[in-house]
Structure formats: structure tokens, C-alpha cells
Amino acid sequence: MAQATAMQYNQDYSANSEPKKDIAESVLRSADRSTKQATGVSLFHILTIGSIGASIALFLSGKRLEGIFVGLWAPTFEALKTASDKKRES
């Protein structure tokens, strides 16, 4: 297992080239940056608040399982924000 991981690492990061660019991360970082410039609030924070609001609305309207499901999105958005920030710092 360790050998396979090392081989994958060597394919992704060679001494002569930069790491492969992750397009999804780049798009999320760009969207977050432009949202923050326009509103002053991170896109991920807006999605988190929206998820919590939608979850409460669904739960109170009797769609409890859907409300719980949507409520679980909030930590995912915050994790994406943390990962985006850490990638940007390094």
C-alpha cells in the first residue's frame, strides 16, 4: 500500500514540474474570492447559512428526513472553506 502511494505521489509531483492543478479547487477558490469582494462574506459561509435555514424550514414543514439531510451540508461547506484557505496559504 505504501509503495502504491509513493508511486502515485511521484506521478503527481515530479522534481521538475509543479503539482497538477486541481480545476475544481481553482473554480471554488475563484467563486469564493469574487463573492467575498462583492458581498464581504465568503461564499461558503453563505451556503452554510442557507443550508441551515433550508434545513429548519424543511424540518418544520414536516419533511423531517429531508431537513436532517440538508442540515448535514453545513459542516461540509465549512470543511470546503477550511481546505480552500489552507491550500491558499501553502
Sequence and secondary structure as in RCSB ss.txt:
>XXXX:A:sequence
MAQATAMQYNQDYSANSEPKKDIAESVLRSADRSTKQATGVSLFHILTIGSIGASIALFLSGKRLEGIFVGLWAP
TFEALKTASDKKRES
>XXXX:A:secstr
 HHHHHHHHHHH  TTS     HHHHHHHHHHHHHHHHHSS HHHHHHHHHHHHHHHHHHTT HHHHHHHHTHHH
HHHHHHHHHHHHHH 
